[in-house]
Amino acid sequence: MRGAHRLYESCGFTERPPYDGSEIPADLQHLWRFYELRLRGEP
């Protein structure tokens, strides 16, 4: 998965905390990486 993480990061995605409403159980979220991509004009 390191290659996939690098790909997302090279495309401008940044790691973020789990989002509200995630279907991943809270006790397993530490095993996952959550990413987001800010679009132009977003705060």
KAVENTA-V268584 format. One record per backbone hydrogen bond with DSSP energy under -0.5 kcal/mol. NH is the residue of the N-H (numbers start at 1). CO is the residue of the C=O. If there is no record, write none. Layout:
# KAVENTA-V268584
NH;CO  NH;CO
This chain:
# KAVENTA-V268584
5;1  6;2  7;3  8;4  9;5  10;6  11;7  11;8  12;9  13;8  14;36  16;34  22;19  28;25  29;25  29;26  31;28  32;29  34;16  36;14  42;39
